[in-house]
Amino acid sequence: MKLFPGTPLRRMIAGTIAAVVATLVILPTTVRAKAPTIPNTPAGQVLAEFLDVVASGDAGRARAFLASRYTEEALATRPIENRLEGWQNLMEALAQPKLLELTMTPGRPGLVIESGVTGEVFQVVIHQETETPYKIMGVLMQPTIPGKPEIPEGPLSDVTRADLINRLIDKLVADDRFSGAVMVAKDGKSLYERAAGMASKSYEAPNRIDTKFCLGSMNKMFTSLAIARLVQDGKVSYQDKVGRHLPDFANADVRDKVTIHHLLTHTSGLGSYFDDPEYATGWTTMRHVSDYLSAVAGEKLEFEPGARMSYSNSGFIVLGLIIEKISGMDYYDFVRANVFQPAGMTDSDSYENDQVVPNLATGYTIHSDHGAPDSKTRRANFYEHSARGTPAGGGYSTAPDLLKFERALRNGSIVSKALVDTVTTVRVVMGPGVGYGYGFGDFRRGGEGYYGHNGGAPGMSADFRVYDDLGYTVIVLSNYDGVAGSVADFIDELIMPPPPPPSSPPRKP
């Protein structure tokens, strides 16, 4: 699945956090009832039209659908042009859609859809009015698993939760949809651990709970905390312009208009360096943050800083350059010394692809080279990502190390608890209960939820969630495409209270 418009899969470190698709955000929920025929009712007709537009892949039809089927309030909050990027991603992800399951819940109908091109399965929830004309307030999409274990009603014991997770993992492994490690903890103590699949298919080396997995864009949390450490030391402010610390940065608009706040919230107007021709021809030699300087500095801003949010890997490269300039240290050394070491994360780093690293998982993707779909054969992803992780993503960690990271966030070992609150507080509202802070996403339902980040690219998927009020931590790491979020969402259902009954906001007269 391509998450960045125009970005080849082989060059992508995707942050599948809601910011990636702008108007399509992640909502933990499950579609259980099967009803493959959409009812011929006014509400059903909106869903049928939605599927027709998605199947067409036509941006013009998507624009017309937005204009006619979305509420005035939704379009006032995020205009049509700002939503089209998300719709382009949705239509690509759901190419040749096949409806597998349907739930006609008033106000929140849900569809489970399989892509006829890639074979990937997604859950789509439509936030819809509950009365005529049944207009749409938002569309939410996430990878999912058809036929998940049924969750019994009422309170669940830890034993029941573990059994349900095991049943899910068993199904995924049997279907060759999961390979990786899962950990669920409460108040810092592990309640559930399981590893499955192969770290190396060539050598038949199994995954372990402490196997090192690629994190994708989860690394953005580490870059955010590196900046927070400099803020704590009084060396930088979130409102500083880029030019204050990089006075020679070639792009004057970035230098003079973009702040660190903009970079951390994906509101700078910068895009992703994967699209740059210099990266396309020289990615194998890019081993240092400075190697990306000319590629990023050559980008033109897509919009005025602060005008809107558009997921940006290039923005985090600029943050890495700022960290190096202020600290006088290599970015990787600074993160190692100021994030990993205080947290006790001894098995985390941004390794080079040709570096010999014990107990490191090889990624396996259903996509062939250059992103062409091939859902029948998995291949190693050696040529599908950067030569080394960057401040935007692509480093490695383990489930035990990420649990240490969660403990360090809670106890203030990396930066003060006040600064942890600062980086995890929503700065950009992206949808009902969904927002983005400084390198952290925040997901709330009825006041409860989690903060964290996820990542995805060919041959890897990862999800890290801290339920700060409930005390839980959920860690899912995989060396397969697009599955970690689905596993984490299922676990979310096991530990979160059920959602409140749907309701429609008042409409303007």
ABEGO torsion letter per residue (X at the ends): XBABBGBBAAABBBBABAAAAGABBBBBBBBABBBABBBBBAAAAAAAAAAAAAAAGBAAAAAAAAAAABBAAAAAABBAAAAAAAAAAAAAAABGBBBABBBBBBGBBBBBBBBAAAGBBBBBBBBBBABOAGBBAEBBBBBBBBGBBBBBBEBBBAAAAAAAAAAAAAAAAAAGABBEBBBBBBGGBBABBBBBEBABAAAGBBBBAABBBBAEAAAAAAAAAAAAAAAAAGABBAABBAAAABAABABAAAAAABBAAAAAAGAAGBBBAAABAAAAAAAAABABAAAAAAAAAABBBABBBGABBBBBAAAAAAAAAAAAAAAGBBAAAAAAAAAAAAAGBAABBBBBAABBBBGBBBBBBABBBGGBBBAABBBBAAAABBABBBAAEGBBBBAAAAAAAAAAAAAGAABBAAAAAAAABBABBAEBGBBBBBGBBBBBBGGBEBBEBBBBBBGBBBBBBBBAAAGBBBBBBBABBGAAAAAAAAAAAAABBBBBBBBBBBBBX
